[in-house]
Amino acid sequence: MTDISAPPADRRSTFDDEAVHDLLRGVAALTGSTLVGDLARAVAKTPRADLSIAFNHKQLGSKLWLREEWIAFNRAPDVRALVVGGWHGALSALLLDDPRAGVAHATSLDIDPGCAPVARELNRRFAEQGRFEAVTADMYDFDYRAQPFDCVINTSCEHIADLRGWLGLLPDGATVVLQSNDYRREPDHIACVDSLEDFEAQAGLAAVFFRGERPTKNYRRFMLIGRR
Ligand SMILES: C[S@@+](CC[C@H](N)C(=O)[O-])C[C@H]1O[C@@H](n2cnc3c(N)ncnc32)[C@H](O)[C@@H]1O
């Protein structure tokens, strides 16, 4: 006899999703954070997505670091940003949510078709304002010249085999923000670097305006802002 009380093997328990949703709504109410409310809705609307890694404090910490350095660097208003390897759209949400970042529009591109539905829910209030788009595509196949971007961000450099080859697809002089790390224990991390110097050499940018590293408990994250 079939046990109708047991969820299918490929489904997470809906109780978990409801509990996380309730908790996040509580935190949103306590803190007055619209962004936390957005995350609560994304959990409720995309209950099969595992958001716990993408939204853990280390992942968000690295994106808040990027946002602060971008704010310190950028002087342009109304920036159109493209985030490749954008995962569940957290970085786009953080940039669009902070007026200091000057980002008018963000596109989050990821090869995994499971990412765009979550990114769209998380960024729904920005999409409704015409400020956000999620795209499912391979960053190596995307036409970077078909529409103008003021800034191309790739925080997934440790995931791609040929960083220089990918950078070569961008228009000359494109402003880029890149992150990588030295965390080799993750099997998908096929292109880690051991130092900031190695990362600079791997990228081979025409100009570097910011270079920095950020230690975490188990690894170091590296960041470059420059021109390709
Ligand atoms: C684990 S996530 C993000 C890791 C990154 N350190 C961060 O914090 O943003 C890596 C993402 O890159 C995406 N990705 C890997 N190769 C890609 C490609 N060729 N084109 C587009 N997205 C890609 C994966 O689908 C995944 O969502």
The ligand as a Gaussian input file, in Angstrom:
#p B3LYP/6-31G(d) Opt

LIG

0 1
 C       27.520000      28.028000      -7.122000
 S       27.003000      29.279000      -8.103000
 C       27.755000      30.794000      -7.624000
 C       29.100000      30.742000      -6.993000
 C       29.774000      32.056000      -6.797000
 N       30.959000      31.873000      -6.023000
 C       28.887000      33.075000      -6.158000
 O       28.904000      33.210000      -4.943000
 O       28.172000      33.778000      -6.870000
 C       27.762000      29.066000      -9.671000
 C       26.759000      29.329000     -10.732000
 O       27.419000      29.416000     -11.986000
 C       26.571000      28.849000     -12.931000
 N       27.350000      28.530000     -14.139000
 C       28.391000      27.665000     -14.250000
 N       28.837000      27.612000     -15.524000
 C       28.072000      28.507000     -16.227000
 C       28.047000      28.919000     -17.589000
 N       28.889000      28.403000     -18.487000
 N       27.138000      29.833000     -17.972000
 C       26.268000      30.358000     -17.073000
 N       26.239000      29.992000     -15.767000
 C       27.137000      29.081000     -15.350000
 C       25.990000      27.630000     -12.234000
 O       24.830000      27.151000     -12.840000
 C       25.742000      28.195000     -10.832000
 O       24.447000      28.698000     -10.666000

